[in-house]
Amino acid sequence: MRHLMSPLDFSVEELDELLALAHDIELHPEKYAHACEGKKLATLFYEPSTRTRLSFEAAMLNLGGNIFGFSSAASSSAAKGESVSDTIRMISCYADICAMRHPKEGAPMVASRVSSIPVINAGDGGHQHPTQTLTDLLTIHSLKGRLGNFTIGLCGDLKFGRTVHSLVRALARYKNVNFIFISPEELRIPDYMKEVLDENGLPYREVERIEDVMPELDILYMTRVQRERFFNEEDYVRLKDFYILNKKKMTLAKKDMIVMHPLPRVNEISVEVDSDPRAVYFKQVQYGVYVRMALILTLLEVKVC
Ligand code: CP
């Protein structure tokens, strides 16, 4: 039995297979419509979510399976003090697979150690968000045709942004990826992430102004400044509007650059950018359903001919 805690849990070859399966699901959804009949997915969300929880649920329903779960710690027995380990032991009796989001880093890992069903990390604190990374990889592969040989700018909250940390780790395994980290001083990418790139011999730069690097980028990955990870409101208010991508800044970009965002967006992308064909963040959401369908099939070892 396999769990998914980090995008590195899959080898590059296994990721290629997963993305190929997601692509086949996109092309032939009817082939997969009954693949998980009789199976149940539990969504255990101790932290708020729109996309991740609902895309997991849509994915299982698209596969003909069933879903149940909770969407906040307050509506579960966590509010009475039940541990993650005890909860997953219960859920193992009810479901075939589960997706867990938790504010504490490592909580899904703790669950996986006592679980008798596959556990998927759906985001743990500021640590990892592997299924967002699978979504991002499928988006890049589908729209740029490759996972390497490009310059990617990651912009915004690079300190707390778990989607950024997971994506950098995943892309570090591909060739000729040039990273540009765009952030204010206070939200810089942590040193341990730079070490990942140093170990893989991949180039990176850190800059503060998005305008300075816009013409170089093949991919711009925008992120939100995360209010929930700040220790004080004053710092959040000072930094929250540091970057606002607008039409004027988009004129500096390549004609085929793509703008990605894990969402939710707050102010960092002006709505006027949404109609630009290079803005692909809503397409990214659709890819998130295909790749989660592929992940559920893979972890449940369901083969569709
Ligand atoms: N991208 C993402 O994780 O969105 P949610 O927080 O809405 O799940």
py3Dmol code that shows the C-alpha trace and the ligand (Angstrom):
import py3Dmol

protein = """\
ATOM      1  CA  MET A   1       0.000   0.000   0.000  1.00  0.00           C
ATOM      2  CA  ARG A   2       1.276   3.473  -0.915  1.00  0.00           C
ATOM      3  CA  HIS A   3       0.579   6.914   0.522  1.00  0.00           C
ATOM      4  CA  LEU A   4       1.362  10.315  -0.996  1.00  0.00           C
ATOM      5  CA  MET A   5       3.146  12.700   1.367  1.00  0.00           C
ATOM      6  CA  SER A   6       5.477  14.508  -1.046  1.00  0.00           C
ATOM      7  CA  PRO A   7       5.718  14.786  -4.837  1.00  0.00           C
ATOM      8  CA  LEU A   8       9.079  13.000  -4.476  1.00  0.00           C
ATOM      9  CA  ASP A   9       7.249   9.839  -3.339  1.00  0.00           C
ATOM     10  CA  PHE A  10       6.868   9.105  -7.053  1.00  0.00           C
ATOM     11  CA  SER A  11       9.915   8.585  -9.257  1.00  0.00           C
ATOM     12  CA  VAL A  12      10.156  10.714 -12.418  1.00  0.00           C
ATOM     13  CA  GLU A  13       9.089   7.640 -14.440  1.00  0.00           C
ATOM     14  CA  GLU A  14       6.073   7.043 -12.165  1.00  0.00           C
ATOM     15  CA  LEU A  15       5.136  10.718 -12.488  1.00  0.00           C
ATOM     16  CA  ASP A  16       5.309  10.398 -16.285  1.00  0.00           C
ATOM     17  CA  GLU A  17       2.890   7.441 -16.050  1.00  0.00           C
ATOM     18  CA  LEU A  18       0.557   9.362 -13.742  1.00  0.00           C
ATOM     19  CA  LEU A  19       0.484  12.403 -16.036  1.00  0.00           C
ATOM     20  CA  ALA A  20      -0.109  10.147 -19.067  1.00  0.00           C
ATOM     21  CA  LEU A  21      -3.034   8.536 -17.220  1.00  0.00           C
ATOM     22  CA  ALA A  22      -4.436  11.996 -16.355  1.00  0.00           C
ATOM     23  CA  HIS A  23      -4.153  12.964 -20.033  1.00  0.00           C
ATOM     24  CA  ASP A  24      -6.026   9.812 -21.082  1.00  0.00           C
ATOM     25  CA  ILE A  25      -8.743  10.616 -18.508  1.00  0.00           C
ATOM     26  CA  GLU A  26      -9.055  14.105 -20.038  1.00  0.00           C
ATOM     27  CA  LEU A  27      -9.458  12.607 -23.523  1.00  0.00           C
ATOM     28  CA  HIS A  28     -11.686   9.611 -22.608  1.00  0.00           C
ATOM     29  CA  PRO A  29     -13.567  10.357 -19.345  1.00  0.00           C
ATOM     30  CA  GLU A  30     -16.278   7.762 -20.153  1.00  0.00           C
ATOM     31  CA  LYS A  31     -13.697   4.931 -19.960  1.00  0.00           C
ATOM     32  CA  TYR A  32     -13.161   5.716 -16.263  1.00  0.00           C
ATOM     33  CA  ALA A  33     -16.752   6.488 -15.209  1.00  0.00           C
ATOM     34  CA  HIS A  34     -17.233   3.200 -13.265  1.00  0.00           C
ATOM     35  CA  ALA A  35     -13.608   2.477 -12.317  1.00  0.00           C
ATOM     36  CA  CYS A  36     -14.144   3.068  -8.569  1.00  0.00           C
ATOM     37  CA  GLU A  37     -17.698   1.762  -8.141  1.00  0.00           C
ATOM     38  CA  GLY A  38     -18.100   0.512  -4.561  1.00  0.00           C
ATOM     39  CA  LYS A  39     -15.057   2.456  -3.310  1.00  0.00           C
ATOM     40  CA  LYS A  40     -15.194   5.313  -0.804  1.00  0.00           C
ATOM     41  CA  LEU A  41     -13.002   8.396  -0.425  1.00  0.00           C
ATOM     42  CA  ALA A  42     -12.881  10.221   2.928  1.00  0.00           C
ATOM     43  CA  THR A  43     -11.888  13.901   2.884  1.00  0.00           C
ATOM     44  CA  LEU A  44     -10.502  14.898   6.290  1.00  0.00           C
ATOM     45  CA  PHE A  45      -9.975  18.648   6.189  1.00  0.00           C
ATOM     46  CA  TYR A  46      -8.829  20.276   9.439  1.00  0.00           C
ATOM     47  CA  GLU A  47      -8.153  23.513   7.512  1.00  0.00           C
ATOM     48  CA  PRO A  48     -10.294  25.462   5.010  1.00  0.00           C
ATOM     49  CA  SER A  49     -10.259  24.486   1.335  1.00  0.00           C
ATOM     50  CA  THR A  50     -12.351  24.969  -1.761  1.00  0.00           C
ATOM     51  CA  ARG A  51     -10.367  23.481  -4.666  1.00  0.00           C
ATOM     52  CA  THR A  52      -8.478  20.623  -3.067  1.00  0.00           C
ATOM     53  CA  ARG A  53     -11.391  19.113  -1.164  1.00  0.00           C
ATOM     54  CA  LEU A  54     -13.990  19.613  -3.866  1.00  0.00           C
ATOM     55  CA  SER A  55     -11.686  18.473  -6.679  1.00  0.00           C
ATOM     56  CA  PHE A  56     -10.941  15.274  -4.739  1.00  0.00           C
ATOM     57  CA  GLU A  57     -14.655  14.755  -4.273  1.00  0.00           C
ATOM     58  CA  ALA A  58     -15.371  15.519  -7.957  1.00  0.00           C
ATOM     59  CA  ALA A  59     -12.559  13.139  -8.939  1.00  0.00           C
ATOM     60  CA  MET A  60     -14.003  10.221  -6.914  1.00  0.00           C
ATOM     61  CA  LEU A  61     -17.545  10.921  -8.148  1.00  0.00           C
ATOM     62  CA  ASN A  62     -16.264  11.026 -11.758  1.00  0.00           C
ATOM     63  CA  LEU A  63     -14.795   7.565 -11.143  1.00  0.00           C
ATOM     64  CA  GLY A  64     -18.156   6.217  -9.952  1.00  0.00           C
ATOM     65  CA  GLY A  65     -17.105   6.075  -6.279  1.00  0.00           C
ATOM     66  CA  ASN A  66     -18.587   7.608  -3.134  1.00  0.00           C
ATOM     67  CA  ILE A  67     -17.373  10.362  -0.803  1.00  0.00           C
ATOM     68  CA  PHE A  68     -17.777  11.540   2.771  1.00  0.00           C
ATOM     69  CA  GLY A  69     -15.760  13.593   5.206  1.00  0.00           C
ATOM     70  CA  PHE A  70     -15.509  16.753   7.247  1.00  0.00           C
ATOM     71  CA  SER A  71     -14.455  20.241   6.177  1.00  0.00           C
ATOM     72  CA  SER A  72     -13.227  21.715   9.462  1.00  0.00           C
ATOM     73  CA  ALA A  73     -11.645  20.512  12.680  1.00  0.00           C
ATOM     74  CA  ALA A  74     -14.545  22.142  14.544  1.00  0.00           C
ATOM     75  CA  SER A  75     -17.075  19.796  12.943  1.00  0.00           C
ATOM     76  CA  SER A  76     -15.101  16.654  13.839  1.00  0.00           C
ATOM     77  CA  SER A  77     -14.142  15.049  17.151  1.00  0.00           C
ATOM     78  CA  ALA A  78     -10.786  16.851  16.868  1.00  0.00           C
ATOM     79  CA  ALA A  79     -12.748  19.594  18.659  1.00  0.00           C
ATOM     80  CA  LYS A  80     -13.101  17.167  21.606  1.00  0.00           C
ATOM     81  CA  GLY A  81      -9.386  16.415  21.573  1.00  0.00           C
ATOM     82  CA  GLU A  82      -9.236  13.268  19.408  1.00  0.00           C
ATOM     83  CA  SER A  83      -5.792  12.713  17.885  1.00  0.00           C
ATOM     84  CA  VAL A  84      -5.052  12.386  14.176  1.00  0.00           C
ATOM     85  CA  SER A  85      -3.828   8.807  14.812  1.00  0.00           C
ATOM     86  CA  ASP A  86      -7.082   7.753  16.474  1.00  0.00           C
ATOM     87  CA  THR A  87      -9.147   9.476  13.780  1.00  0.00           C
ATOM     88  CA  ILE A  88      -7.387   7.671  10.934  1.00  0.00           C
ATOM     89  CA  ARG A  89      -7.854   4.324  12.684  1.00  0.00           C
ATOM     90  CA  MET A  90     -11.622   4.992  12.592  1.00  0.00           C
ATOM     91  CA  ILE A  91     -11.578   6.200   9.023  1.00  0.00           C
ATOM     92  CA  SER A  92      -9.671   3.079   7.942  1.00  0.00           C
ATOM     93  CA  CYS A  93     -12.807   1.111   8.958  1.00  0.00           C
ATOM     94  CA  TYR A  94     -15.096   3.324   6.866  1.00  0.00           C
ATOM     95  CA  ALA A  95     -13.223   4.265   3.660  1.00  0.00           C
ATOM     96  CA  ASP A  96     -10.852   2.829   1.030  1.00  0.00           C
ATOM     97  CA  ILE A  97      -8.670   5.944   0.672  1.00  0.00           C
ATOM     98  CA  CYS A  98      -8.458   9.362   2.307  1.00  0.00           C
ATOM     99  CA  ALA A  99      -7.182  12.869   1.615  1.00  0.00           C
ATOM    100  CA  MET A 100      -6.099  14.876   4.670  1.00  0.00           C
ATOM    101  CA  ARG A 101      -5.365  18.601   5.079  1.00  0.00           C
ATOM    102  CA  HIS A 102      -3.998  19.746   8.419  1.00  0.00           C
ATOM    103  CA  PRO A 103      -2.447  22.994   9.752  1.00  0.00           C
ATOM    104  CA  LYS A 104       0.356  21.029  11.443  1.00  0.00           C
ATOM    105  CA  GLU A 105       3.314  20.008   9.323  1.00  0.00           C
ATOM    106  CA  GLY A 106       3.692  16.225   9.298  1.00  0.00           C
ATOM    107  CA  ALA A 107       0.142  15.399  10.491  1.00  0.00           C
ATOM    108  CA  PRO A 108      -0.706  13.362   7.335  1.00  0.00           C
ATOM    109  CA  MET A 109       2.606  11.499   7.797  1.00  0.00           C
ATOM    110  CA  VAL A 110       1.607  10.610  11.390  1.00  0.00           C
ATOM    111  CA  ALA A 111      -1.731   9.358  10.035  1.00  0.00           C
ATOM    112  CA  SER A 112      -0.077   7.263   7.318  1.00  0.00           C
ATOM    113  CA  ARG A 113       1.969   5.344   9.914  1.00  0.00           C
ATOM    114  CA  VAL A 114      -1.126   3.825  11.555  1.00  0.00           C
ATOM    115  CA  SER A 115      -3.495   3.811   8.583  1.00  0.00           C
ATOM    116  CA  SER A 116      -4.612   0.681   6.792  1.00  0.00           C
ATOM    117  CA  ILE A 117      -5.807   2.716   3.771  1.00  0.00           C
ATOM    118  CA  PRO A 118      -3.782   5.045   1.472  1.00  0.00           C
ATOM    119  CA  VAL A 119      -3.419   8.561   2.932  1.00  0.00           C
ATOM    120  CA  ILE A 120      -2.939  11.539   0.625  1.00  0.00           C
ATOM    121  CA  ASN A 121      -1.403  14.726   2.010  1.00  0.00           C
ATOM    122  CA  ALA A 122      -3.775  17.476   0.840  1.00  0.00           C
ATOM    123  CA  GLY A 123      -1.584  20.204   2.402  1.00  0.00           C
ATOM    124  CA  ASP A 124       0.191  20.265   5.762  1.00  0.00           C
ATOM    125  CA  GLY A 125       0.969  23.668   7.261  1.00  0.00           C
ATOM    126  CA  GLY A 126       3.679  25.529   5.321  1.00  0.00           C
ATOM    127  CA  HIS A 127       5.329  22.223   4.372  1.00  0.00           C
ATOM    128  CA  GLN A 128       4.021  20.400   1.284  1.00  0.00           C
ATOM    129  CA  HIS A 129       1.032  20.299  -1.041  1.00  0.00           C
ATOM    130  CA  PRO A 130       1.851  17.371  -3.335  1.00  0.00           C
ATOM    131  CA  THR A 131      -1.463  17.139  -5.199  1.00  0.00           C
ATOM    132  CA  GLN A 132      -1.244  20.850  -6.089  1.00  0.00           C
ATOM    133  CA  THR A 133       2.192  20.013  -7.484  1.00  0.00           C
ATOM    134  CA  LEU A 134       0.766  17.150  -9.550  1.00  0.00           C
ATOM    135  CA  THR A 135      -1.801  19.663 -10.837  1.00  0.00           C
ATOM    136  CA  ASP A 136       0.952  22.167 -11.653  1.00  0.00           C
ATOM    137  CA  LEU A 137       3.093  19.561 -13.431  1.00  0.00           C
ATOM    138  CA  LEU A 138       0.139  18.407 -15.544  1.00  0.00           C
ATOM    139  CA  THR A 139      -0.683  22.039 -16.405  1.00  0.00           C
ATOM    140  CA  ILE A 140       2.895  22.809 -17.443  1.00  0.00           C
ATOM    141  CA  HIS A 141       3.258  19.567 -19.408  1.00  0.00           C
ATOM    142  CA  SER A 142      -0.076  20.049 -21.184  1.00  0.00           C
ATOM    143  CA  LEU A 143       0.381  23.735 -22.034  1.00  0.00           C
ATOM    144  CA  LYS A 144       4.147  24.023 -22.561  1.00  0.00           C
ATOM    145  CA  GLY A 145       4.697  20.485 -23.869  1.00  0.00           C
ATOM    146  CA  ARG A 146       7.653  19.790 -21.566  1.00  0.00           C
ATOM    147  CA  LEU A 147       8.809  19.566 -17.932  1.00  0.00           C
ATOM    148  CA  GLY A 148      12.212  21.205 -18.297  1.00  0.00           C
ATOM    149  CA  ASN A 149      14.069  23.661 -20.517  1.00  0.00           C
ATOM    150  CA  PHE A 150      12.288  26.739 -19.218  1.00  0.00           C
ATOM    151  CA  THR A 151      12.605  29.714 -16.893  1.00  0.00           C
ATOM    152  CA  ILE A 152      10.015  29.850 -14.127  1.00  0.00           C
ATOM    153  CA  GLY A 153       9.416  32.864 -11.904  1.00  0.00           C
ATOM    154  CA  LEU A 154       7.812  32.109  -8.537  1.00  0.00           C
ATOM    155  CA  CYS A 155       6.347  35.257  -7.054  1.00  0.00           C
ATOM    156  CA  GLY A 156       4.854  36.296  -3.704  1.00  0.00           C
ATOM    157  CA  ASP A 157       4.981  34.421  -0.426  1.00  0.00           C
ATOM    158  CA  LEU A 158       7.885  32.062  -0.988  1.00  0.00           C
ATOM    159  CA  LYS A 159       8.539  31.644   2.734  1.00  0.00           C
ATOM    160  CA  PHE A 160       5.250  30.079   3.834  1.00  0.00           C
ATOM    161  CA  GLY A 161       3.931  28.949   0.431  1.00  0.00           C
ATOM    162  CA  ARG A 162       3.726  25.149   0.559  1.00  0.00           C
ATOM    163  CA  THR A 163       2.711  24.987  -3.113  1.00  0.00           C
ATOM    164  CA  VAL A 164       5.985  26.713  -4.019  1.00  0.00           C
ATOM    165  CA  HIS A 165       8.057  24.408  -1.814  1.00  0.00           C
ATOM    166  CA  SER A 166       6.484  21.287  -3.312  1.00  0.00           C
ATOM    167  CA  LEU A 167       6.762  22.553  -6.907  1.00  0.00           C
ATOM    168  CA  VAL A 168      10.423  23.557  -6.556  1.00  0.00           C
ATOM    169  CA  ARG A 169      11.293  20.120  -5.143  1.00  0.00           C
ATOM    170  CA  ALA A 170       9.462  18.425  -8.016  1.00  0.00           C
ATOM    171  CA  LEU A 171      10.945  20.600 -10.797  1.00  0.00           C
ATOM    172  CA  ALA A 172      14.458  20.198  -9.366  1.00  0.00           C
ATOM    173  CA  ARG A 173      14.439  16.666 -10.831  1.00  0.00           C
ATOM    174  CA  TYR A 174      14.082  17.923 -14.431  1.00  0.00           C
ATOM    175  CA  LYS A 175      16.746  19.327 -16.769  1.00  0.00           C
ATOM    176  CA  ASN A 176      17.482  22.986 -17.525  1.00  0.00           C
ATOM    177  CA  VAL A 177      14.964  24.566 -15.193  1.00  0.00           C
ATOM    178  CA  ASN A 178      16.028  28.095 -14.341  1.00  0.00           C
ATOM    179  CA  PHE A 179      14.340  29.442 -11.176  1.00  0.00           C
ATOM    180  CA  ILE A 180      13.750  33.121 -10.432  1.00  0.00           C
ATOM    181  CA  PHE A 181      12.383  33.775  -6.945  1.00  0.00           C
ATOM    182  CA  ILE A 182      10.469  37.069  -6.788  1.00  0.00           C
ATOM    183  CA  SER A 183       9.598  38.161  -3.261  1.00  0.00           C
ATOM    184  CA  PRO A 184      10.016  40.892  -0.673  1.00  0.00           C
ATOM    185  CA  GLU A 185      12.919  40.406   1.734  1.00  0.00           C
ATOM    186  CA  GLU A 186      10.614  39.102   4.500  1.00  0.00           C
ATOM    187  CA  LEU A 187       9.031  36.385   2.347  1.00  0.00           C
ATOM    188  CA  ARG A 188      12.128  34.957   0.686  1.00  0.00           C
ATOM    189  CA  ILE A 189      12.431  31.279  -0.189  1.00  0.00           C
ATOM    190  CA  PRO A 190      13.919  29.377   2.804  1.00  0.00           C
ATOM    191  CA  ASP A 191      17.582  28.374   2.666  1.00  0.00           C
ATOM    192  CA  TYR A 192      16.688  24.674   2.806  1.00  0.00           C
ATOM    193  CA  MET A 193      14.874  25.075  -0.527  1.00  0.00           C
ATOM    194  CA  LYS A 194      17.901  26.764  -2.090  1.00  0.00           C
ATOM    195  CA  GLU A 195      19.986  23.817  -0.891  1.00  0.00           C
ATOM    196  CA  VAL A 196      17.717  21.496  -2.907  1.00  0.00           C
ATOM    197  CA  LEU A 197      18.611  23.459  -6.045  1.00  0.00           C
ATOM    198  CA  ASP A 198      22.323  23.622  -5.176  1.00  0.00           C
ATOM    199  CA  GLU A 199      22.366  19.835  -4.719  1.00  0.00           C
ATOM    200  CA  ASN A 200      20.839  19.405  -8.182  1.00  0.00           C
ATOM    201  CA  GLY A 201      23.122  22.019  -9.807  1.00  0.00           C
ATOM    202  CA  LEU A 202      20.167  24.151 -10.902  1.00  0.00           C
ATOM    203  CA  PRO A 203      20.526  27.924 -11.318  1.00  0.00           C
ATOM    204  CA  TYR A 204      18.388  30.395  -9.368  1.00  0.00           C
ATOM    205  CA  ARG A 205      18.208  34.116  -8.679  1.00  0.00           C
ATOM    206  CA  GLU A 206      16.355  36.146  -6.064  1.00  0.00           C
ATOM    207  CA  VAL A 207      14.839  39.502  -7.063  1.00  0.00           C
ATOM    208  CA  GLU A 208      12.304  41.891  -5.603  1.00  0.00           C
ATOM    209  CA  ARG A 209      10.776  43.596  -8.672  1.00  0.00           C
ATOM    210  CA  ILE A 210       8.642  41.470 -10.995  1.00  0.00           C
ATOM    211  CA  GLU A 211       9.109  43.978 -13.857  1.00  0.00           C
ATOM    212  CA  ASP A 212      12.877  43.328 -13.915  1.00  0.00           C
ATOM    213  CA  VAL A 213      12.503  39.672 -14.889  1.00  0.00           C
ATOM    214  CA  MET A 214       9.144  39.506 -16.683  1.00  0.00           C
ATOM    215  CA  PRO A 215      10.634  39.372 -20.250  1.00  0.00           C
ATOM    216  CA  GLU A 216      12.731  36.293 -19.337  1.00  0.00           C
ATOM    217  CA  LEU A 217       9.933  34.116 -18.028  1.00  0.00           C
ATOM    218  CA  ASP A 218       8.276  31.133 -19.733  1.00  0.00           C
ATOM    219  CA  ILE A 219       6.093  30.524 -16.665  1.00  0.00           C
ATOM    220  CA  LEU A 220       5.031  32.968 -13.950  1.00  0.00           C
ATOM    221  CA  TYR A 221       3.739  31.208 -10.820  1.00  0.00           C
ATOM    222  CA  MET A 222       1.927  33.766  -8.664  1.00  0.00           C
ATOM    223  CA  THR A 223       1.050  33.085  -5.022  1.00  0.00           C
ATOM    224  CA  ARG A 224      -1.019  34.733  -2.343  1.00  0.00           C
ATOM    225  CA  VAL A 225       0.437  36.263   0.810  1.00  0.00           C
ATOM    226  CA  GLN A 226      -1.033  33.884   3.385  1.00  0.00           C
ATOM    227  CA  ARG A 227      -2.680  35.728   6.215  1.00  0.00           C
ATOM    228  CA  GLU A 228      -3.154  32.499   8.203  1.00  0.00           C
ATOM    229  CA  ARG A 229       0.596  31.870   8.464  1.00  0.00           C
ATOM    230  CA  PHE A 230       1.560  35.343   9.820  1.00  0.00           C
ATOM    231  CA  PHE A 231       2.244  35.861  13.495  1.00  0.00           C
ATOM    232  CA  ASN A 232       0.968  39.435  13.463  1.00  0.00           C
ATOM    233  CA  GLU A 233      -1.611  41.308  11.401  1.00  0.00           C
ATOM    234  CA  GLU A 234       0.624  44.370  10.945  1.00  0.00           C
ATOM    235  CA  ASP A 235       3.208  42.414   8.888  1.00  0.00           C
ATOM    236  CA  TYR A 236       0.470  40.844   6.779  1.00  0.00           C
ATOM    237  CA  VAL A 237      -1.127  44.221   6.000  1.00  0.00           C
ATOM    238  CA  ARG A 238       2.276  45.691   5.031  1.00  0.00           C
ATOM    239  CA  LEU A 239       3.075  42.853   2.616  1.00  0.00           C
ATOM    240  CA  LYS A 240      -0.274  41.706   1.246  1.00  0.00           C
ATOM    241  CA  ASP A 241      -0.345  44.026  -1.793  1.00  0.00           C
ATOM    242  CA  PHE A 242       3.383  43.953  -2.519  1.00  0.00           C
ATOM    243  CA  TYR A 243       2.693  42.373  -5.932  1.00  0.00           C
ATOM    244  CA  ILE A 244      -0.281  43.064  -8.145  1.00  0.00           C
ATOM    245  CA  LEU A 245      -0.024  41.597 -11.641  1.00  0.00           C
ATOM    246  CA  ASN A 246      -1.929  43.812 -14.071  1.00  0.00           C
ATOM    247  CA  LYS A 247      -2.315  44.328 -17.832  1.00  0.00           C
ATOM    248  CA  LYS A 248       0.564  46.828 -17.927  1.00  0.00           C
ATOM    249  CA  LYS A 249       3.016  44.345 -16.408  1.00  0.00           C
ATOM    250  CA  MET A 250       1.742  41.622 -18.777  1.00  0.00           C
ATOM    251  CA  THR A 251       2.906  43.759 -21.755  1.00  0.00           C
ATOM    252  CA  LEU A 252       6.482  43.024 -20.633  1.00  0.00           C
ATOM    253  CA  ALA A 253       5.974  39.246 -20.881  1.00  0.00           C
ATOM    254  CA  LYS A 254       6.646  36.816 -23.734  1.00  0.00           C
ATOM    255  CA  LYS A 255       3.697  36.125 -26.041  1.00  0.00           C
ATOM    256  CA  ASP A 256       3.660  32.487 -24.920  1.00  0.00           C
ATOM    257  CA  MET A 257       4.413  32.930 -21.222  1.00  0.00           C
ATOM    258  CA  ILE A 258       1.786  31.310 -19.003  1.00  0.00           C
ATOM    259  CA  VAL A 259       0.540  32.708 -15.687  1.00  0.00           C
ATOM    260  CA  MET A 260      -0.271  30.052 -13.097  1.00  0.00           C
ATOM    261  CA  HIS A 261      -1.654  30.403  -9.564  1.00  0.00           C
ATOM    262  CA  PRO A 262      -2.676  27.632  -7.144  1.00  0.00           C
ATOM    263  CA  LEU A 263      -5.580  29.881  -6.022  1.00  0.00           C
ATOM    264  CA  PRO A 264      -7.300  31.273  -4.040  1.00  0.00           C
ATOM    265  CA  ARG A 265      -6.330  34.675  -5.372  1.00  0.00           C
ATOM    266  CA  VAL A 266      -6.740  37.772  -3.231  1.00  0.00           C
ATOM    267  CA  ASN A 267      -5.265  40.936  -4.845  1.00  0.00           C
ATOM    268  CA  GLU A 268      -2.072  39.637  -6.429  1.00  0.00           C
ATOM    269  CA  ILE A 269      -3.592  39.190  -9.899  1.00  0.00           C
ATOM    270  CA  SER A 270      -5.892  41.932 -11.086  1.00  0.00           C
ATOM    271  CA  VAL A 271      -9.136  40.548 -12.573  1.00  0.00           C
ATOM    272  CA  GLU A 272      -8.313  42.440 -15.797  1.00  0.00           C
ATOM    273  CA  VAL A 273      -5.620  39.789 -16.443  1.00  0.00           C
ATOM    274  CA  ASP A 274      -8.194  36.952 -16.428  1.00  0.00           C
ATOM    275  CA  SER A 275      -9.137  37.543 -20.094  1.00  0.00           C
ATOM    276  CA  ASP A 276      -5.504  37.362 -21.263  1.00  0.00           C
ATOM    277  CA  PRO A 277      -5.042  33.970 -23.004  1.00  0.00           C
ATOM    278  CA  ARG A 278      -1.780  33.557 -21.079  1.00  0.00           C
ATOM    279  CA  ALA A 279      -3.702  33.475 -17.779  1.00  0.00           C
ATOM    280  CA  VAL A 280      -4.206  29.726 -17.267  1.00  0.00           C
ATOM    281  CA  TYR A 281      -5.087  29.517 -13.553  1.00  0.00           C
ATOM    282  CA  PHE A 282      -8.672  28.451 -14.157  1.00  0.00           C
ATOM    283  CA  LYS A 283      -7.542  25.782 -16.659  1.00  0.00           C
ATOM    284  CA  GLN A 284      -5.156  24.634 -13.924  1.00  0.00           C
ATOM    285  CA  VAL A 285      -8.182  23.918 -11.713  1.00  0.00           C
ATOM    286  CA  GLN A 286      -9.606  21.535 -14.352  1.00  0.00           C
ATOM    287  CA  TYR A 287      -6.265  19.737 -14.636  1.00  0.00           C
ATOM    288  CA  GLY A 288      -6.472  19.293 -10.855  1.00  0.00           C
ATOM    289  CA  VAL A 289      -9.511  17.038 -11.243  1.00  0.00           C
ATOM    290  CA  TYR A 290      -7.895  14.842 -13.940  1.00  0.00           C
ATOM    291  CA  VAL A 291      -4.699  14.380 -11.980  1.00  0.00           C
ATOM    292  CA  ARG A 292      -6.540  13.553  -8.726  1.00  0.00           C
ATOM    293  CA  MET A 293      -8.588  10.949 -10.635  1.00  0.00           C
ATOM    294  CA  ALA A 294      -5.304   9.471 -11.882  1.00  0.00           C
ATOM    295  CA  LEU A 295      -3.873   9.529  -8.353  1.00  0.00           C
ATOM    296  CA  ILE A 296      -6.881   7.762  -6.809  1.00  0.00           C
ATOM    297  CA  LEU A 297      -6.707   5.030  -9.491  1.00  0.00           C
ATOM    298  CA  THR A 298      -2.958   4.635  -8.950  1.00  0.00           C
ATOM    299  CA  LEU A 299      -3.093   4.410  -5.133  1.00  0.00           C
ATOM    300  CA  LEU A 300      -6.086   2.043  -5.221  1.00  0.00           C
ATOM    301  CA  GLU A 301      -4.268  -0.001  -7.906  1.00  0.00           C
ATOM    302  CA  VAL A 302      -7.327   0.107 -10.177  1.00  0.00           C
ATOM    303  CA  LYS A 303      -6.476  -0.698 -13.806  1.00  0.00           C
ATOM    304  CA  VAL A 304      -8.742   0.440 -16.637  1.00  0.00           C
ATOM    305  CA  CYS A 305      -8.221  -1.192 -20.049  1.00  0.00           C
TER     306      CYS A 305
END
"""
ligand_1 = """\
8
CP
N -4.960 25.452 -4.224
C -5.555 25.128 -3.062
O -4.991 24.383 -2.238
O -6.782 25.680 -2.887
P -7.735 25.386 -1.633
O -7.052 25.945 -0.410
O -9.025 26.065 -1.954
O -7.875 23.898 -1.523
"""
view = py3Dmol.view(width=600, height=400)
view.addModel(protein, "pdb")
view.setStyle({"model": 0}, {"cartoon": {"style": "trace"}})
view.addModel(ligand_1, "xyz")
view.setStyle({"model": 1}, {"stick": {}})
view.zoomTo()
view.show()
